[in-house]
Amino acid sequence: MQQRNNFLVGVILLIWFVISFVTNILGPLMPIIIETYHLSLTMAAFLPFSFFLAYGILSVPAGMMIERLGEKKSMLIAFALNFCGALIFAFNPQYSMALASLFIIGAGMAMLQVIINPLMRTAGGEENFAFFSVMGQLVFGLASFVSPFVFTYLMKELATQPVANPIVSLLGGLVKNGLHWTALYWLFSFIFVLMLVLLALIKMPAVELKEDEKSGAISVYLELLGKGDVWLFFLGIIAYVGTEQSLANWMSEFLKRYHEVDPAKGGANAVAWFWGLMTIGCLLGLVVLKLWDSKKVLKIACILSAVVLSVALFGSKELSLWAFPAAGFTISVMFSVVFSLALNSIRKHHGSFSGILCSGIFGGALVPLIVGALGDAIGLRYALLFLYVTLGYLFFIAVYAKPLVNNKTIKLKEIFSREK
């Protein structure tokens, strides 16, 4: 049995926090970026496109690189990329620099996500891996919940002179062209430097990848890409991540445009609760998936999400402010269900298949861009109806999927009979 390294487990959870804190801040920022640079919705959509394009391109190559360089060197490279990406925009806050910055940060984040799951299994012990994986998702959700409130706090503090908080004052002093919101990128830069120092100082165990975690040869990928089921689930990941990121990135702009909600307050609050309720939904999902077949859970989640989306788009201001965050709850189990159905639908090459599925995170680039382009043509409200297509595809997967192994469920009466 592996000896658990609690300190390293804590570091990995911290990395999960940093990934989420930085990744999911774009939603609250979107209306302010649009206003700052006078962007069309299509041009604004190229911001998340740049970030998630890096995921789509680099997920598989990152796995191959990490097997050659090892975890520590790869993590240092990843955070160095993150630092450079944040700094080039902080020094030169222009739209073109934002695109480059987000692509570079996305590349670093893609590398980190490939590294930390196998590393957590080694650091925490294989027998604790499921527990710490859930813990990682909780930390990820917590960071997504916290980051919009940090943004709101920074904007509020920097709007009042003199700034009372010395750290915020320092960040404000570094801001270029009076763009207070770009203080976030100076904050990210400092966080990435601290992570680089921390990782440089600690020792990391050698990670022996299990067979289903290894990247295969090119021939393996070509073999997998010849299978219809691989494409079915790859497109499913695109559909899910596209739905998630379209909601997260466009809800604040929608609320501003149709209900005159302040992006720095009400908009940021809605995005925060979207991620917060998604985290709660993930926890509840662990219980639900023990009671119901995962295909049934996915069907119900798709139907509820379509209903909540309809309320968000066509309801009153109060209903919209409630329904957008609620969508985080209704979609929360979709990613894990689609991913597990996918891996349970093929007999071998799970590591390579996981790499292909992770490339489907590119959906976070593609779908928000489609919504943005449609938004310029027909308005954002009707453009977001495109999410019925992605939700419909996920429902199709729930109907069509024929996994070799179904998720193990127990009946409520079995639970109560055990307690007697």
Secondary structure as UniProt FT lines:
FT   HELIX           6..23
FT   TURN            24..25
FT   HELIX           26..37
FT   HELIX           41..69
FT   HELIX           71..91
FT   HELIX           95..124
FT   HELIX           126..128
FT   HELIX           129..159
FT   HELIX           166..174
FT   TURN            177..178
FT   HELIX           180..182
FT   HELIX           183..201
FT   HELIX           211..213
FT   HELIX           218..225
FT   HELIX           228..259
FT   HELIX           263..267
FT   HELIX           268..291
FT   HELIX           294..314
FT   HELIX           317..330
FT   TURN            331..333
FT   HELIX           334..343
FT   TURN            344..345
FT   HELIX           350..359
FT   HELIX           360..362
FT   HELIX           363..378
FT   HELIX           380..383
FT   HELIX           384..386
FT   HELIX           387..400
FT   HELIX           412..419
//
